Amino acid sequence: MKPAVVEVTQRIRERSAATRNAYLARVQAAIDRPRGADRMGCANVAHAFAALPSSDKFKVVAEKAPNIGVVTAYNDMLSAHQPYEGFPAVIRDEARRHGATVQVAGGVPAMCDGVTQGLPGMELSLFSRDTIAMGTAVALTHDVFDAALLLGVCDKIVPGLLIGALHFGHLPCVFVPAGPMSTGLDNTAKSKVREQFAQGQVGRDKLLEAESAAYHGAGTCTFYGTANSNQMLLEAMGLHVPGSAFVHPHAELREALTREAVRMVLAIRKGGPRFTPIGQLVDERVIVNAMQALLATGGSTNHLIHWVAVARSAGILIDWTDFADLSKATPLLARVYPNGKADVNQFQAAGGPGFVIRELIDAGYMHADVASVAAGGLREYGKLPEKQGEGLRWSALPAASGDDTIVRTAAEPFSPEGGLKLLTGNLGRSVIKVSAVPEDRHVVQAPAVVFDGQEELLAAFKAGTLERDFVAVVRFQGPRANGMPELHKLTPPLAVLQGKGFKVALVTDGRMSGASGKVPAAIHVSPEVLAGGPLGKVRDGDVIRLDARAGTLNALVDPGEWALREVAPQTAAHAQAHAFGLGRELFGGMRRNVLSAEEGACTWL
């Protein structure tokens, strides 16, 4: 193992000792109980199984057959989740072949950030994660299940399902993906049309044509944003059927992988050949493996929030310094849009998650000695699944990359360091996705232009007042202020200005999309302005230096003057505008109680 990986893992273990031990004690207490149908009252049992066919009632109660709970994020608003409509039938059929029963325990909400981007609904997006976690808890709290299958793919859905599942850590769980859509208009061409539209060079008809050619069918969006980063991390954590992340929803292999998920979860149930509850599986080594997979592929910055929350759900405490220290010692092995030109289908064809995981294990960047839902352990996730009759087999991947412009070996990486970096300074702590930013833009020093929201910046761009070097400071975008929406709508105008030769950067206590890149952006600035964060001291004209090479973010203001400045207050009008309408008032309690971004933006602690 690489010394940095060992060191970070050990300090996480020591930091988390008390909370992890308390968590494991709760998990063990739940494991030690009799099974649900045996310990519950007769009325409880009757209600739980009232709708089951008589034969299944007899199986689960009298024969004590295993009962699998399914939690699904199915809806046909999301292209990635539409394929889940038919999954329960497949799961039931496979379970019956093995003498088991299945109940869809519940559904959880699943919203599309692509639909809500730049709109009021985006202010519910981050909090939808914890809502999904609570929905998962509501489903599983019926407490008659021997194992669970979790059906979800996209941005907040997978972290939400995982957080919820870890609060039922006594249950064996397998995550069941649905796969990416087929390749459409390539991401570079799509981005070009967006920039042309921002400049008024093409109309709405051409923009809609391009967007519809990019997002055109069932499956996840094909860029390497938060949704597809989710799938990479679940593979690295050993929570998928190995190699199932990036198989198209309508491929013949997809149904075989879903059936295999049923067989795997039955094998790891209590009383099965290798009992593996999720709360014991997800330990500090598994969390580090997820962090490594994120860093080695230049994945979504959103996971510097989400996986902090995931870890906390298992009693494990991580922070951005852990990510930063690992990133310094972890090679970048993949270039997938926005880190490169390839989409996830091309990434999969070149070797995909399996190639990256194998390389990280063999080079000592990942813990291989961890549990997984697969019998062979984590090394199985470095192989390729193939149909074999009615079942599956896994074969070794080639030693060489299928395309070294997309994925590389650990011996010849794209960069000796990972794709994400921590920035610190007198503006607080923030993160930047360096792998997506050209190296000549890693340092930007320019006067600040302060905005209280993305609408103000977009208006200034349209008015032509931003044709110069500047650092856009967009404040009051943190979890407490307005739910920390993604600010991806700012990418096209800032990219246009950068393309004209201006030095531009974004500094914000908000988030950017998992597809963000190209323009240097110091995001998730903590503490947020509404919590008294120093970003609120910045005034128009202050010189800001964002230095991704040195890992610093500072306002170059006289220290004496800086100390005397007060943090700008949020105006009553701004607060009201973001507190009501389209359901935002229902999330007021979450805004009041939410922790900082670096603490996972948790609303339940």
ABEGO torsion letter per residue (X at the ends): XBAAAAAAAAAAAAAAAAAAAAAAAAAAAAAABBBAAAABBAAAAAAAAAABBAAAAAAAAAAGBBBBBBBBABBAABAAAAAAAAAAAAAAAAAAAAGBBBBBAEBBBBBBAAAABGBAAAAAAAAAAAAAAAAAAAAAAAGABABBBBBBABAAAAAAAAAAAAABAABBBBBBBAEBBBBBBBAAAAAAAAAAAAAGABBAAAAAAAAAAABABBEBBABBBAAAAAAAAAAAAGABBBGAAABBAABAAAAAAAAAAAAAAAAABBGBABBBBAAAABBAAAAAAAAAAAAAAGBBAAAAAAAAAAAAAAGBBBBAAAAAAAAAABBBABBBOAABABBAAAAAAAGEAAAAAAAAAAAGABBABBBBABAAEAAAAABBBBBBEABBBBBBBBABBABAAABBBAABBABABBABBBBBEAAEBBBBBAAABBAAAABBBBBBBBBAEAAAAAAAAAAGAABBBBBBBBBGABAAAAGGBBAAAAAAAAAAAAAAGBBBBBBBABBBBAABEGBBBBBGBOBBAAAGBAAAABBBGBBBBBBAAAGBBBBBBBAAAAAABBBBBBBAAAAAAAABEGGAAAAAAAAAABBBAAAGGBAAX
